[in-house]
Amino acid sequence: MKISDRGKRICYLIGITIGVYLSFRYLLPLVIPFFIAYLGANLISPIVGYMEKHWKVKRVVGTILVIVVFLGIFGTFSIWFLQKLMEQAGRFFSNFYVYEDAIRQKLCDICCGIEEKFGFQQNSVQFFMTDGVTKLTRMIEENAMPTVVSNSVPAMKWICEAIALIFIIIVSMVFVSRDLEKIKERQKKFVFYKEFSEIEDKLAHAGGAYLKTQFILMLITATVCMIGLSILRNGYALLIGATIGVLDALPLIGSGLFFISWVIISFLFGNWKQGVGLLIIYLICYFTREFLEPRLMGKQIGISELEMIISMYIGIKLFGLMGVLLGPVGYLLIEDIMVVCLKE
């Protein structure tokens, strides 16, 4: 029985979708270190090639030098940044009771105003609010330490696995960089080299455009927030700015969720200067993203905003936090493989 074109498309779509899912679920965790090493070797290849050609440095030595310099710069900045973050986080937790008392006092003032305005029984609203805050604070205090203790062993295990993974990636990158030309020659002999090359080029183009755009916007957003909060004399400008920069890269969350809530709270507490300042910072971040994102990304990624959000949501449901990246990549992969298969 001959299958219609529509039936063939449906069969291809189902088969490719299942194949991509199984590859992400079971194959990707096994090959991800070597995939990263291959990408890294390709990224540093121009620098290593220049050193080999002009400075007569052996390719392995050049690769090691580039990796050491990069890790040195990145490590120094990371240590300084984490140190500042830990200082600000420690200061926040040490002043937690001060903030709690201030919030409690402000809530009492608001409750007294509500009771007076609406004629409620004296202290009725205040009791309801303060009792809720007390229970919430007690719950946090009771659960915080057990949570930290119970997660300390898995955290240490995760850190050890991460260190081992980084070591494997670095060693693999050195070997891949050394044999990069031989690897590319072998790839050309692969029976599906043309099809894989076409898919790889499209994914690299779209994925590179997306990651570059999000990284640039994340840095700009974090910088704007840090500068703005520093002007407002916020003692946690670095901590909050870095957090908002990361959140802003997530379309389902974004900086608006954080800033709008903070602005409303500031206005409710009568801190108009802070509220207006936070609103200005948010508007700068918002319009910067709206202006730069289409110009940096253009139509290179090939996914609309709705498709991006849907693919991210499905990715998160299937793969957890990594689904933020794997969802759109999987969508692109399915789409590109479908195009290649239907050409046949």
Protein Blocks (a to p, Z undefined) as FASTA:
>chain_A
ZZdfklmmmmmmmmmmmmmmmmmmmmmmmmmmmmmmmmmmmmmmmmmmmmmmmnopafkl
mmmmmmmmmmmmmmmmmmmmmmmmmmmmmmmmmmmmmmmmmmmmmmmmmmmmmmmmnopa
ehklmmmmmmmmmmmmmmmmmmmmmmmmmmmmmmmmmmmmmmmmmmmmmmmmmmmmmmmm
mmmmmmmmpmklmmmmmmmmmmmmmmmmmmmmmmmmmmmmmmmmmmmmmmnopaklmmmm
mmmmmmmmpmklommlmmmmmmmmmmmnopaklmmmmmmmmmmmmmmmmmmmmmmnmmmn
opafklmmmmmmmmmmmnommlmmmmmmmmmmmmmmmmmmmmZZ
